[in-house]
Amino acid sequence: MKKQEIEFRVLDIIDRLEKGQPIEDDMVELKTEWPSDHFKAARRIAAHANCSRGEPIMWLIGIDEKTGVVGADFEELSIWYAKVKSKFDQGLAPNLISLAVPYNGKTVVALVFETERAPYVIRIPATGGPVTYEVPWREANSTRSARRSDLIKLLYPIQKQPSIEILNGSIELQKAISGLSQGAYQWNLNMMMYFITYSSETMVFPFHRCEVYWRPQGRPEEQLFTNLRITPPTSYSSREFKQKNKSLTVDSTEYEVLIDTAGMTELTAEYFEDNKPGPILFEAIELKMKLRSHHSDLPVSLEALFHLVQKQKEPSDRLIGRWELVSKTNSGNL
């Protein structure tokens, strides 16, 4: 979610509150001040995230539902969330994007939690009881333990999701070809990925339902790659003067990729900009992917980290920098 989108949603919520309109959004929770009980905060975040069906949730610190904007006191966010994350099983908590939004001399802090890796499990403090872990669940404005029916609603859509393994990849920054591109500089992404669909029917991934974001490591602002394509591996036939599909189970068109049970694919995407890169290139680039198939709104989420391996040697070279895959978080059980 981009900063502009977060800020727009925050200002829209404030506007509705000032007009006396109810906040009828299950994905948003208002907090007058920072929750000081880190276990209770973790339990409530986990409950909210578990029932969000993979959609991001938002907490707004510094807003009272009755009085409006009261402002958020200073809080070291990284320290606060580190304490909250420590209450999650194995520290697996929702990824956090934060933004301070000024309003009439006060500040509202927006916390956006990404929830694709549900279910989230909380460690129960040692009190001598037999229960050590809990899957919290949100019901209206209260938090309770998840029931069997809740877990089925949470886990069944996940079972239908394919597993995707990122095998290798690279990102290159080049000077764009004048007159043939949408900007002066071009970022190119290339990754090899293996799909396993766990289904007897062909699975389709429409490209307009797939998103790949990137950002320099440690920076909050994300950029969206464009012209995304997922295709089967190909080879060039000099005899027939054309590309040949090397896969028996993967095919693609201009608009989607079709996968029959399992297969190797190649993902490519681009990002154009006019701003000249600085003299010091980013040492690492974080990548986040959300791929939605034709039968589900729940995305398959993957993450990857690329490190700088090559810099521009000559001013005349088109290539400015190259980053290669060093780590990844695959989907499913691969």
MOQUIGI-V939088 format. One record per run of one state. SS is the DSSP state (a for helix, b for strand, c for the rest). FROM is the first residue (numbers start at 1). TO is the last residue. If there is no record, write none. Layout:
# MOQUIGI-V939088
SS | FROM | TO
SS | FROM | TO
This chain:
# MOQUIGI-V939088
c | 1 | 2
a | 3 | 18
c | 19 | 27
b | 28 | 31
c | 32 | 37
a | 38 | 50
c | 51 | 56
b | 57 | 61
c | 62 | 62
b | 63 | 64
c | 65 | 67
b | 68 | 69
c | 70 | 76
a | 77 | 85
c | 86 | 87
b | 88 | 88
a | 89 | 91
c | 92 | 94
b | 95 | 103
c | 104 | 105
b | 106 | 114
c | 115 | 121
b | 122 | 123
c | 124 | 132
b | 133 | 134
c | 135 | 135
b | 136 | 139
c | 140 | 141
b | 142 | 145
c | 146 | 147
a | 148 | 159
c | 160 | 162
b | 163 | 175
c | 176 | 184
b | 185 | 196
c | 197 | 202
b | 203 | 206
a | 207 | 209
b | 210 | 216
c | 217 | 222
b | 223 | 224
c | 225 | 225
b | 226 | 231
c | 232 | 233
b | 234 | 237
c | 238 | 241
b | 242 | 245
c | 246 | 249
b | 250 | 252
c | 253 | 255
b | 256 | 259
c | 260 | 261
b | 262 | 273
c | 274 | 283
b | 284 | 291
c | 292 | 299
b | 300 | 311
c | 312 | 318
b | 319 | 329
c | 330 | 334
